[in-house]
Amino acid sequence: MIFTRQDQERLDAILREAARREVMPRFRRLADGDIRAKQNPVDVVTEADEAAERFICAELARAFPGAALIGEEAVTQDPSLLARLSEAELAFVIDPIDGTLNYANDLSLFAVMAAVIVKGETVAAVIHDPTADDSAMALRGEGAWMNSADGTSRDLRVAPAVTTRQMNGMASWQYFPEPLRSTLPGRFPAFLEVGSLRCCGQEYRLAAAGRLQFLLYGVLNPWDHAPGVLLYSEAGGHARLLDGRTYSPTERPAGLLCAPDEASWQEIRSILLD
């Protein structure tokens, strides 16, 4: 199965339309009953998540008949859907609203994103920002770029390597198991600044555009990380699991680190873990 740039443009158009129809009309207009907690009070789902996922899946089914459609909200109801990722000739992993907590709290830091998986490997990614109406995109072997609302496009490139004292990063340390959850924050003063946007999609976009030097994640749900890892890698970055292995959307180990190059990756990992 060859996923072409034309196919990717169709995917981008579907995500953009979902944002226009389902996401933005509900932004800052959700009633209390439109927001529900899933596993804990900061893991929430809204009516907009579910409506956007339904729209995206329906459009993808028409555009790519027979493809496996694996949405975050569908997996919440049926975790067995994840098994299709390693088997399907063509699969789409969909996050209808990444950064739902921000969205539900009226903060415009969220994204609509999807990754294309062919026989277990990520081959394309789109991370769309509904408020800016632009999309960060990557195609395996063809680089990463930003498509703006006015139709212009620019290449994305990760930041150059700098000393650790000059590094800005994003870290979702709270999702690591103990004892790392308690020890990681104590290592952050070794860097210039470490924060979190509570939205993987926006963090990957910033890092791929050279605005951040590193990203650190604990839980690796494929809808959160399959699009971003491909985007960052195609922008020239070094993304690996903390044990050094290559990321795969078909596995869900704990711990992923992204850095401009392998030497920076090794240095950051040593500071955080050794």
Beta strands, then each sheet from edge to edge (+ up, - down):
strand 1: 35-37
strand 2: 44-46
strand 3: 68-71
strand 4: 91-98
strand 5: 111-118
strand 6: 121-129
strand 7: 134-139
strand 8: 143-147
strand 9: 153-155
strand 10: 168-171
strand 11: 193-195
strand 12: 214-217
strand 13: 238-241
strand 14: 256-259
sheet 1: 1+ 2-
sheet 2: 3+ 4+ 5- 6+ 7- 8+ 9-
sheet 3: 11+ 10+ 12+ 14- 13+
end
